[in-house]
Amino acid sequence: MENDWKRKGIEWFIKKGWKPFSFQLQCWDLVKDGGSGLLNAPTGSGKTYALLIPLALMASEIDSTHKGVKVIWISPVRALASQILLATNQLIEGLDLNITAGLRTGDSSASERKKQVEKPPDILITTPESLHLWMSSAKTQNHLKNVQAIVADEWHELMGSKRGVQFELAAALLRFWNPQMICWGISATLANTQQSLEILMGDPEQLKRAQIVKADIKKEIQIKTILPDDILELPWAGHIGLKMLEKVGKQLHKAGSSLIFTNTRSQCEIWYQRLLEALPELAGLMAMHHSAIDEKTRHWVEDSLHNGKLKVVVCTSSLDLGVDFRPVEQVIQIGGPKGVSRFMQRAGRSGHQPGMPAKIFFVPTHAMELLEASAVKAAVQQGLSDEKIPYLRSFDVLVQFLMTLACGNGFDPDELFGLIKNTFSYRSLSREEWEKVIQLLLYGGSALESYDEYRKVDRDVQGKIRVLNKQLALRHRMSIGTITGDQSLSIHYANGRRLGTVEEWFFTHLTPGDVFWFSGKALEFESIRGNKVIVSKSTAKTAKIPAWMGGRMPLSSELGNQMRLQLNSFTSGEFDDEIKALLPLLEIQKERSAIPLENQLLIEQFESREGFHLFLYPFEGRFVHEGIAALLSSRIAAKIPISFSLAMNDYGLELLAPEKWSVEEILKPDLFDSQRLMEAISTGIKETELAKRKFRDIAMIAGLLFRGFPGREKKARHLISSSSLIFDVMDKYDPENLLYLQAYEEVKTFQMEESRMRNTLNRIISQEWVIVEKKKPSPFCLPLMADRLRERISSEKVEDRVKRMLQ
């Protein structure tokens, strides 16, 4: 007999004018049979309904006497969660199901939250942080005791962050309460599906029964680069891209609706304002969307985009993910996305329906990004994706999770140990380390046990660990989450209306009367009252642009590899449009230096008034190049008395010395030996300072630092000072502290990308070295020189000087 759920799903599809794909039918059968798995299907192929339909039907058939949440749908971003709720309610109505769906995110109103606590929805659509918040209360914990299924939407987005660890811990606890619970992940862009499934499942027994479902359809992605009329029009460095403004404006007129993706929030603000100046007819038809803008404005933009009221939206990764933006005809990417998966995800925002092609236009912000454009196009055509590095042994997240449970019904450490071991992230956790984690929770570890402020929990008569008082529980609930960042101030008009947030450090550079752009408005800075910035509207035509820290993304390994391969096309004579546009510069590069083949490393040297320059081009991203530059400077300085100034970008690195030295005699393969790598790097990079900065985030997640109550948040400098003090105390008195050691481990793994760096060094040793001594700077080295010069002189002078160098 046919699966009744399948029949109902097919009937609903037919009513919508759709036909289910085989992967959707397969998922409906697997869920009906109580199976778990990972769904890998292209963006816009209907993968949401592959799980939403059977899970909604599952929830509708559960005995009504079982109160509480039946299905949990985890979304990495609030915009996607809102779209999932809309799709779920449409499905419930279409199938005439007697169930409810609810949304619980940081944007949910207090009244909505209260209703959900009193009467929880059958399907809860939420974020990792909000789910953990529910686990921090005894009442809402009880609503989660009978969850039948949990889904991690856009699993690739969660898996490479600590939010993925939050999901692992929550899923393990839900499975402990209900061993029959099934678990699913959804993703369009995964490089290693088997490892992704292992991380998702955690429990080895559940992994044995889980399946990977791959869609047998391929999404057509139409990629076109908007090329400059003259390659020399583009700057040599930077990421804003305003030289291409006029061409982008023309492209906007060719489509009914467009999403313009930028890589940073400040770039988003700049492009919105400059487009509005250049195309005033877009007033009222164009909006902006990024995470710092007030949630009401963001929701209005999302709804207006969905309903076709907006023609253009300038946005950041806040709109990377979404269920159905039907009106969007094209996507425009400003600057290199730095990763293949990110580019594919953004491309999928257009044509976001089965059978519809996605259209994306790449806009280079500087000359060398044309090579990046060629590489990302080749990678997409080959169906490649970026690998994600999972977070392992994140003790800060574990301590936070244990505090969450202590705020609820409490927990038995012996009973919980096995549960924690049943996650991918903590499977190597030893009993000794577990005892140290409990000590961290009880009193902050051996170095902090004398300070009462770190004593937040204690054991009750049954041996369970519980929070000491309601005030501490409240503080913890307000701190749940793993997204840290710099302290932000809330922007308000004098009448109290809130506009959004900007990081505190930006306002240290403003005086009353200064004007800045935010959310597309010119705002005059009046004063700071507590943690609120009071502003008024301004008619000024020029203003400062807020900048947010941490906006630089490194080049992914997959994209770097493709860039090296694309350089081969110059020698083969098979050019795509991007390489054709680059030909004038590549010809100059060939004349003055060389163009490396895939198995070659190009090394350039030349003298100028600045000193003696050495350039290497591994094409492995800024972080890896920073580590290699530190390694080389340290090891060369051990051989000869010399000092270097270092510069690096995503394509290469520069060592600048005050006087010439013999490259041929000194630069040998042993300099790139990966043995004792981190020890050598730490002498060139202040590893302790990097670890200290990383520790501030770890301390906040673990609860050693409290950011303050709303409206009374602590200043950034206070948090920095406090975390620095705790770090120094641990360094001196508790060097085996798990949080202290974690800071160094995260610097190695994520900041310096140690594993990737070792692979790069081994590749360099095996490559043929092409060492060129040149008299003039080459096009490859000019971006590095421009970046360094930009720190000392204005952008206009930099461009003039770089052009003279090229000539």
C-alpha positions in Angstrom: 0.0 0.0 0.0 1.3 3.4 -0.9 2.6 5.7 1.8 -0.4 7.8 2.9 1.9 10.7 3.6 3.3 10.4 0.1 -0.2 10.5 -1.4 -1.1 13.6 0.5 2.1 15.3 -0.4 1.7 14.5 -4.1 -1.9 15.8 -4.0 -0.8 19.1 -2.4 2.0 19.4 -5.0 -0.5 18.9 -7.8 -2.8 21.6 -6.4 0.2 24.0 -6.5 1.0 23.0 -10.1 4.2 21.1 -9.0 5.5 17.6 -9.5 7.7 16.0 -6.8 11.2 15.1 -7.5 12.5 11.6 -6.7 14.7 12.9 -3.8 11.5 14.4 -2.2 9.7 11.2 -2.5 12.6 9.3 -1.0 12.7 11.7 2.0 9.0 11.3 2.5 9.4 7.5 2.7 12.5 7.7 5.0 10.8 10.0 7.5 7.6 7.8 7.5 9.8 4.8 8.4 11.5 6.8 11.2 14.8 7.4 9.4 17.4 10.1 9.8 19.7 11.6 7.3 21.3 14.4 5.3 19.6 16.0 2.3 21.9 17.5 -0.3 20.0 19.3 -3.1 20.5 22.4 -5.1 19.1 25.8 -4.0 15.6 26.4 -5.3 14.9 22.7 -5.9 12.2 22.3 -3.2 14.4 20.7 -0.6 12.5 22.4 2.2 9.3 20.6 1.3 11.2 17.3 1.1 11.2 17.3 4.9 8.5 19.8 5.9 5.7 17.8 4.4 6.4 14.5 6.1 7.3 16.2 9.4 4.1 18.2 9.4 2.1 15.1 8.8 4.0 13.3 11.5 3.2 16.0 14.0 -0.5 15.9 13.0 -0.8 12.2 13.8 0.8 12.3 17.3 -1.7 11.8 20.1 -3.0 15.2 21.2 -2.5 14.1 24.9 1.3 14.5 24.2 1.6 18.2 24.9 4.7 20.1 23.8 6.8 20.6 20.7 6.8 17.7 18.2 9.2 19.1 15.5 12.0 21.6 15.8 13.3 23.3 12.7 16.7 25.1 13.3 17.6 28.0 11.0 21.0 29.8 11.0 19.5 33.2 10.2 16.3 35.0 11.2 15.3 35.9 7.6 15.2 32.2 6.7 13.3 31.3 9.8 10.6 33.8 8.9 10.3 32.3 5.4 10.1 28.8 6.9 7.2 29.8 9.1 5.4 31.3 6.1 5.9 28.1 4.1 4.9 25.9 7.1 1.6 27.8 7.7 0.8 27.6 4.0 1.4 23.8 4.1 -0.7 23.4 7.3 -3.6 25.3 5.7 -3.2 23.4 2.3 -3.2 20.0 4.0 -5.9 21.0 6.5 -3.8 19.8 9.5 -4.9 20.4 13.1 -1.4 21.6 14.2 0.3 24.9 14.9 3.7 26.4 13.9 5.5 29.1 15.8 8.6 31.2 15.3 11.0 31.9 18.2 14.1 34.0 17.4 15.8 37.1 19.0 13.2 39.2 17.1 10.2 37.6 18.6 8.0 39.9 20.7 7.6 39.4 24.5 3.9 38.7 24.1 4.6 36.0 21.5 7.3 34.4 23.7 4.8 34.3 26.6 2.1 32.6 24.5 4.6 30.0 23.3 5.6 29.2 26.9 2.0 28.8 27.9 0.9 26.9 24.8 3.9 25.6 22.7 3.5 25.2 19.0 3.7 21.7 17.4 6.4 22.9 15.0 8.9 25.3 16.5 11.0 27.2 14.0 14.0 28.7 15.8 17.7 29.4 16.0 20.4 27.5 18.0 20.5 30.3 20.6 16.7 30.4 21.1 16.5 26.6 21.5 19.2 26.7 24.2 17.2 29.5 25.9 14.2 27.2 26.0 16.4 24.5 27.6 17.4 27.0 30.4 13.9 26.9 32.0 12.3 24.0 33.8 8.9 24.8 32.3 10.0 25.1 28.7 12.3 22.1 29.1 9.2 20.0 29.7 7.8 21.2 26.4 10.8 19.6 24.7 10.7 16.1 26.3 8.7 14.5 23.5 10.3 16.1 20.4 10.0 13.6 17.5 12.3 15.3 14.9 14.9 18.0 14.7 16.1 19.6 11.4 19.2 21.6 10.8 18.5 23.8 7.8 21.5 25.1 5.8 23.7 22.6 7.8 26.9 23.8 6.0 26.3 27.2 7.5 26.0 25.9 11.0 28.6 23.2 10.8 31.6 25.5 10.4 30.8 27.5 13.5 30.2 27.2 17.2 26.5 27.4 16.5 26.9 24.0 15.0 28.3 22.8 18.3 25.2 24.3 20.0 23.1 22.2 17.6 25.0 19.1 18.4 24.6 19.5 22.2 20.8 20.3 21.9 20.2 17.3 19.6 22.1 15.0 22.0 19.9 16.2 24.9 16.7 15.9 23.0 17.7 12.4 21.9 18.5 11.5 25.5 14.9 12.6 26.5 13.4 10.7 23.5 15.7 8.0 22.0 13.2 7.6 19.0 13.8 11.2 17.8 15.0 11.5 14.2 17.5 14.0 13.0 17.9 15.6 9.5 20.2 18.2 7.9 19.6 20.1 4.7 22.2 21.8 2.6 22.8 22.8 -1.0 26.6 23.2 -0.8 28.6 20.5 0.9 32.1 19.3 0.0 32.3 16.3 2.3 28.8 14.8 2.8 30.0 11.8 4.8 31.8 13.9 7.5 28.9 16.4 7.5 26.5 13.5 8.3 28.8 12.2 11.1 28.9 15.6 12.7 25.1 16.0 12.3 24.3 12.6 13.9 26.9 12.5 16.6 25.5 9.3 18.1 27.3 6.3 16.4 24.2 4.1 16.6 22.0 6.7 14.9 24.8 7.3 12.3 24.6 3.6 11.3 20.9 4.0 10.4 21.2 7.4 8.7 21.3 8.0 5.0 22.6 10.6 2.6 19.9 11.7 0.1 21.4 13.4 -3.0 19.1 15.1 -5.5 19.7 13.9 -9.1 19.1 17.3 -10.5 21.6 20.1 -11.3 20.7 23.7 -10.8 21.7 25.8 -13.8 23.7 28.8 -12.7 24.3 31.5 -15.3 27.4 33.5 -14.3 28.5 36.7 -16.1 31.2 39.2 -15.1 30.5 42.9 -15.6 33.7 43.9 -17.2 35.4 47.4 -17.3 35.9 49.1 -20.6 39.6 49.3 -19.7 41.3 47.1 -17.2 43.4 50.0 -16.0 40.1 51.8 -14.8 40.0 49.4 -11.9 42.1 50.1 -8.7 44.9 47.8 -7.7 43.5 47.1 -4.2 40.5 47.7 -2.0 37.1 46.1 -1.9 34.5 48.9 -2.4 34.2 48.8 -6.2 32.6 52.1 -7.0 34.5 52.4 -10.2 31.9 50.0 -11.6 28.9 51.9 -10.2 27.7 53.2 -13.6 27.8 49.7 -15.2 25.9 48.2 -12.2 23.3 50.9 -12.6 22.7 49.9 -16.2 22.4 46.3 -15.3 19.8 47.1 -12.7 17.6 48.6 -15.4 17.7 45.3 -17.3 15.8 43.3 -14.7 12.6 43.7 -12.7 14.2 42.9 -9.4 17.8 42.5 -8.1 19.7 41.5 -5.0 23.1 43.3 -4.7 25.4 41.3 -2.3 28.3 43.0 -0.6 30.8 41.4 1.7 30.7 43.9 4.6 28.0 46.1 6.2 30.0 49.3 5.5 30.3 48.4 1.8 26.5 47.8 1.9 25.9 51.3 3.3 28.2 52.9 0.7 26.7 51.1 -2.3 23.2 51.9 -1.2 23.9 55.6 -0.8 25.9 55.9 -4.1 23.3 54.1 -6.1 20.6 56.3 -4.7 22.6 59.4 -5.7 23.3 58.0 -9.2 19.8 56.6 -9.8 17.3 58.8 -7.8 14.4 57.1 -9.6 15.1 54.1 -7.3 13.9 56.1 -4.3 11.2 54.1 -2.7 12.0 51.1 -4.8 15.4 50.3 -3.3 16.2 49.2 0.3 19.1 47.9 2.4 19.4 44.8 4.5 22.1 43.9 7.0 22.2 42.5 10.5 22.8 45.8 12.3 19.6 47.3 11.0 16.6 47.2 13.3 14.5 44.0 13.0 11.3 45.8 12.1 13.0 47.4 9.1 14.6 44.1 8.1 11.2 42.3 8.3 9.7 45.1 6.1 12.4 44.6 3.5 12.0 40.8 3.5 8.2 41.1 3.1 8.4 43.8 0.4 11.0 41.8 -1.5 8.8 38.7 -1.3 5.7 40.7 -2.4 7.4 42.4 -5.3 7.2 46.0 -3.9 11.0 46.5 -4.1 13.1 46.6 -7.3 16.5 46.5 -5.6 17.9 45.4 -2.2 21.5 46.0 -1.3 22.4 43.4 1.3 25.1 41.3 3.1 25.1 37.7 4.1 22.0 38.4 6.1 20.1 37.5 2.9 22.4 34.6 1.8 19.7 32.1 2.8 16.0 32.1 2.2 13.1 29.9 1.0 11.4 31.8 -1.7 12.1 35.3 -3.0 10.0 34.8 -6.2 10.4 38.3 -7.7 14.2 38.3 -7.7 15.4 38.0 -11.3 19.1 38.5 -10.8 21.8 38.7 -8.2 24.8 41.0 -8.4 27.9 40.1 -6.3 30.2 43.1 -5.5 33.7 41.9 -5.1 35.1 38.4 -4.7 33.0 36.2 -2.5 36.2 34.5 -1.3 34.5 31.1 -1.4 32.8 28.9 -4.0 29.9 27.8 -1.7 29.1 31.3 -0.7 28.9 32.4 -4.3 26.6 29.5 -5.2 24.4 30.2 -2.2 24.0 33.8 -3.2 23.5 32.9 -6.9 20.6 30.7 -5.7 18.7 33.7 -4.4 17.6 34.3 -8.0 15.4 31.8 -9.9 14.6 30.3 -6.5 12.2 27.8 -7.9 12.5 24.3 -9.4 13.5 24.4 -13.1 14.4 28.1 -13.0 18.0 29.1 -13.8 19.9 31.3 -11.3 21.5 34.4 -12.7 24.4 36.1 -11.0 26.7 39.0 -12.2 30.2 39.3 -10.7 31.5 42.9 -10.2 35.3 43.1 -9.7 36.4 45.7 -7.3 40.0 45.6 -8.3 41.9 44.3 -11.3 43.1 40.9 -9.9 39.5 40.0 -8.9 39.0 39.2 -12.6 41.1 36.1 -12.0 39.0 35.3 -9.0 35.9 35.7 -11.1 37.3 33.3 -13.7 38.2 30.8 -10.9 34.8 30.9 -9.2 33.0 30.4 -12.6 35.2 27.3 -13.3 34.6 25.9 -9.8 30.8 26.3 -10.1 30.8 24.6 -13.5 32.6 21.7 -12.0 30.2 21.5 -9.1 32.9 22.1 -6.5 32.2 23.3 -2.9 34.4 24.6 0.0 35.2 22.2 2.8 34.2 23.4 6.3 36.4 22.9 9.3 34.3 21.8 12.2 34.8 23.1 15.7 36.1 20.4 18.0 36.4 20.5 21.8 34.9 24.0 22.2 34.9 24.0 26.0 33.4 27.5 26.2 30.2 26.3 24.4 30.1 23.2 26.7 30.4 25.3 29.9 27.7 27.6 28.6 25.4 24.6 27.8 26.0 23.1 31.3 25.1 26.4 32.9 21.9 26.4 30.7 20.9 23.0 32.1 21.8 24.2 35.7 19.3 27.1 35.2 16.6 24.6 34.4 16.1 21.3 36.2 19.8 20.9 37.0 21.9 17.9 35.9 23.8 15.0 37.2 27.5 15.2 36.0 27.9 11.4 35.9 24.7 10.9 33.9 25.5 13.7 31.5 29.0 12.6 30.6 27.9 9.9 28.3 25.4 12.2 26.6 28.2 14.8 25.9 30.5 12.0 24.6 27.8 11.1 22.1 28.5 14.3 20.1 31.0 14.6 17.3 32.6 17.7 18.9 33.3 16.1 22.3 33.8 12.4 21.4 37.4 12.6 22.5 36.5 14.2 25.9 38.3 12.3 28.7 36.9 11.8 32.2 39.7 14.0 33.6 38.8 16.8 31.2 35.2 16.4 32.1 36.0 16.9 35.8 37.9 20.1 34.8 34.9 21.3 32.9 32.7 20.8 36.0 35.3 22.7 38.0 35.2 25.6 35.5 31.4 25.7 36.0 31.6 25.5 39.8 34.2 28.2 40.4 36.0 29.2 37.2 38.9 26.7 37.6 41.7 26.6 40.1 43.1 30.1 39.3 39.7 31.8 40.0 38.3 29.7 42.9 39.0 32.5 45.4 36.7 34.9 43.6 33.0 34.6 44.6 31.8 36.1 41.3 32.8 32.9 39.5 30.8 30.7 41.9 27.5 30.5 40.0 26.3 26.9 40.6 26.5 24.3 43.4 25.4 20.7 44.1 22.0 20.1 45.7 21.3 17.3 48.2 20.8 14.8 45.3 24.2 15.7 43.8 22.6 17.6 40.9 24.3 20.9 39.8 21.9 23.8 39.9 22.3 27.6 39.6 22.6 29.4 42.9 20.0 32.2 42.4 17.5 33.7 40.0 19.7 36.7 39.3 22.5 34.5 38.0 20.0 32.6 35.9 18.7 35.8 34.4 22.3 37.0 33.6 23.0 33.6 31.9 19.9 33.6 29.8 20.7 37.0 28.5 24.2 35.8 27.5 23.3 32.6 25.7 24.9 32.4 22.3 28.2 32.1 20.5 28.2 35.2 18.3 30.3 37.8 20.1 31.9 40.7 18.2 32.6 44.1 19.5 30.2 45.9 21.9 27.5 47.8 20.0 25.6 51.0 20.8 21.9 51.3 19.9 21.0 54.2 17.6 17.8 56.2 18.5 16.0 59.3 17.5 15.2 61.7 20.3 11.6 60.4 20.3 13.0 56.9 21.2 12.6 55.2 17.8 15.3 52.6 17.3 17.3 52.4 14.0 19.8 49.6 14.7 23.3 49.2 16.1 26.8 50.3 15.3 30.0 49.1 17.2 31.1 51.3 20.0 34.6 52.1 18.6 33.1 54.0 15.6 31.6 56.7 17.9 34.9 57.4 19.6 35.9 59.2 16.4 32.8 61.4 16.3 31.9 64.7 17.9 28.4 66.2 18.3 27.4 67.6 14.9 29.2 65.0 12.8 27.0 63.3 10.2 27.1 59.6 9.3 25.1 57.3 7.0 23.1 54.5 8.5 20.3 52.4 7.1 20.3 54.7 4.1 19.7 57.9 6.2 22.0 60.8 6.9 22.1 61.1 10.7 23.6 63.9 12.8 25.3 62.6 16.0 24.0 64.5 19.0 25.1 62.6 22.1 25.6 59.3 23.9 23.3 58.5 26.8 24.4 55.3 28.5 24.5 52.8 25.7 22.2 54.7 23.3 23.4 57.0 20.6 21.0 59.9 20.1 20.7 61.2 16.5 18.6 63.5 14.4 17.9 63.5 10.6 20.4 65.5 8.5 20.2 67.0 5.0 24.0 66.8 4.6 25.1 65.4 1.2 28.4 64.0 2.6 28.8 61.9 5.7 31.0 59.3 7.3 30.3 55.6 6.8 30.2 53.3 9.9 32.7 50.4 9.7 32.3 47.1 11.5 35.2 45.1 12.7 36.0 41.6 11.4 34.7 42.1 7.8 37.7 40.5 6.0 37.1 37.0 4.7 40.1 34.9 3.6 40.2 33.2 0.2 39.0 29.6 0.5 41.4 26.7 -0.4 39.2 25.5 -3.2 39.0 28.9 -4.8 42.8 29.5 -4.4 43.4 26.2 -6.2 41.1 27.2 -9.0 42.9 30.5 -9.4 46.2 28.7 -9.9 44.6 26.5 -12.5 43.1 29.4 -14.4 46.5 31.0 -14.8 47.4 28.0 -16.9 44.8 29.1 -19.5 47.1 32.1 -20.4 49.8 29.6 -21.7 47.2 27.3 -23.3 45.5 30.1 -25.2 42.0 29.1 -24.1 40.6 32.3 -22.6 37.3 33.0 -21.0 35.9 36.5 -20.9 37.6 37.3 -17.6 41.0 36.2 -18.7 40.6 38.1 -22.0 39.9 41.3 -20.0 43.0 40.6 -18.0 45.2 40.0 -21.0 46.8 43.5 -21.1 48.0 43.0 -17.5 49.0 39.4 -18.1 51.1 40.4 -21.0 52.9 43.0 -18.9 53.3 40.4 -16.1 54.8 38.0 -18.6 57.1 40.7 -20.0 58.4 41.9 -16.6 58.3 38.7 -14.7 56.5 35.4 -15.4 53.1 33.7 -15.2 53.4 30.5 -13.0 52.0 27.2 -14.2 50.0 25.0 -11.8 53.2 23.2 -10.6 55.3 26.4 -10.2 55.7 29.0 -7.4 56.5 32.5 -8.7 59.1 34.4 -6.6 59.9 38.0 -7.5 62.6 40.3 -6.3 63.5 43.9 -7.0 64.9 47.0 -5.5 63.2 50.4 -5.0 63.7 53.5 -2.9 61.7 51.7 -0.2 64.3 48.8 0.0 64.6 45.3 -1.3 61.3 43.5 -2.1 60.6 39.8 -2.1 57.2 38.6 -3.4 55.8 35.0 -3.3 52.4 34.0 -4.8 50.9 30.8 -3.3 47.3 32.0 -3.8 46.2 30.5 -0.4 44.4 33.4 1.3 45.4 36.2 3.6 45.6 34.2 6.9 47.9 31.5 5.4 50.1 34.1 3.8 50.4 36.0 7.1 51.7 32.8 8.7 54.1 32.0 5.9 55.4 35.6 5.9 56.0 35.3 9.7 57.7 31.9 9.2 60.1 33.1 6.5 61.0 36.4 8.3 61.8 34.4 11.5 63.9 31.8 9.8 65.7 34.1 7.4 66.5 36.4 10.4 68.0 33.4 12.1 70.5 33.0 9.2 71.4 36.7 8.6 71.0 39.8 10.7 68.0 41.5 8.9 64.5 42.8 9.6 61.4 42.8 7.4 58.2 44.7 6.9 55.5 42.2 6.0 52.5 42.6 3.7 50.0 40.1 2.4 46.7 39.7 0.5 44.7 36.7 -0.7 47.1 36.1 -3.6 50.6 36.5 -2.2 52.9 38.0 0.3 55.8 40.6 0.5 58.9 40.7 2.6 60.4 44.2 2.4 64.0 44.6 3.8 66.0 47.9 4.2 68.9 46.4 2.1 69.4 43.7 -0.5 70.2 40.1 0.6 71.0 37.0 -1.5 67.7 35.3 -2.3 69.4 32.4 -4.2 71.7 31.6 -1.3 69.3 32.0 1.6 65.9 31.0 0.2 66.1 27.2 0.3 63.4 24.5 0.8 64.3 24.1 4.5 62.8 27.5 5.1 59.4 26.0 4.2 59.8 22.9 6.4 56.6 22.4 8.4 58.5 20.9 11.3 58.2 23.0 14.5 56.0 25.3 12.4 54.0 27.0 15.2 57.1 27.6 17.3 58.8 29.4 14.4 55.7 31.4 13.5 55.1 32.6 17.1 58.4 34.5 17.0 57.2 36.4 13.9 53.5 36.8 15.0 52.6 37.8 18.5 50.7 34.5 19.2 50.0 35.4 22.8 48.3 38.7 21.8 46.2 36.8 19.2 45.3 34.2 21.9 44.4 36.9 24.3 42.0 38.5 21.8 40.5 35.1 21.0 40.2 34.4 24.8 37.9 37.5 25.2 35.3 35.8 23.0 35.8 32.4 24.7 35.4 34.0 28.2 32.2 35.7 27.1 30.7 32.5 25.8 31.8 30.5 28.9 30.3 33.2 31.2 33.5 34.4 32.8 32.6 37.9 31.4 29.2 39.5 31.6 28.4 42.1 28.9 25.8 43.8 31.1 22.0 44.2 31.1 20.1 45.9 28.2 20.7 49.6 28.3 23.5 49.1 30.8 26.0 47.2 28.7 29.6 47.3 29.8 32.1 49.3 27.7 34.3 47.4 25.3 37.4 48.7 27.0 36.1 47.3 30.3 35.5 43.8 28.8 39.0 43.9 27.1 40.7 44.8 30.3 38.8 42.2 32.3 39.4 39.4 29.8 43.1 40.4 29.6 43.4 40.2 33.4 41.8 36.7 33.6 44.0 35.5 30.7 47.1 36.7 32.5 46.0 35.0 35.8 45.5 31.7 34.0 48.8 32.1 32.2 50.6 32.4 35.5 48.6 30.2 37.8 46.5 27.8 35.7 48.3 27.2 32.3 46.4 23.9 31.9 43.0 25.6 32.1 40.9 24.2 29.2 39.6 27.7 28.2 43.1 29.1 28.2 44.4 26.3 26.0 41.4 26.6 23.7 42.4 30.1 22.9 45.7 29.0 21.5 44.1 26.1 19.7 41.6 28.3 17.9 44.3 30.7 16.9 46.2 27.9 15.3 43.2 26.2 13.6 41.1 29.1 12.5 43.3 32.3 12.5 46.5 30.8 11.2 44.8 27.9 9.5 47.6 25.6 10.6 46.5 22.5 8.7 46.1 24.4 5.5 49.4 26.2 6.0 51.2 22.8 6.4 49.7 21.6 3.2 50.7 24.8 1.4 54.3 24.5 2.7 54.6 20.9 1.6 53.2 21.9 -1.9 55.7 24.8 -2.1 58.6 22.4 -1.4 57.5 20.1 -4.2 56.9 22.9 -6.7 59.3 24.2 -9.3 60.5 27.7 -8.1 60.5 30.4 -10.8 62.7 33.2 -9.3 62.7 36.4 -11.2 64.8 39.5 -10.6 63.0 42.4 -12.1 63.7 46.1 -12.6 60.1 47.2 -12.5 57.1 46.1 -10.3 54.8 43.6 -12.0 51.0 43.6 -12.0 51.0 40.7 -9.5 53.0 42.7 -6.9 51.2 46.0 -7.3 48.1 45.1 -5.2 50.5 44.2 -2.3 52.4 47.5 -2.7 49.1 49.4 -3.0 47.7 47.9 0.2 50.9 48.8 2.1 51.0 52.3 0.7 47.3 52.9 1.5 48.1 52.8 5.2 50.4 55.8 4.8 48.9 58.0 2.0 45.5 58.8 0.6 43.7 56.5 -1.8 44.0 59.0 -4.7 47.7 59.4 -4.3 48.1 55.6 -4.1 46.3 55.1 -7.4 48.4 57.8 -9.1 51.6 56.3 -7.7 50.7 52.7 -8.7 49.9 53.8 -12.2 53.3 55.5 -12.5 54.9 52.2 -11.3 53.0 50.3 -14.0 54.1 52.7 -16.7 
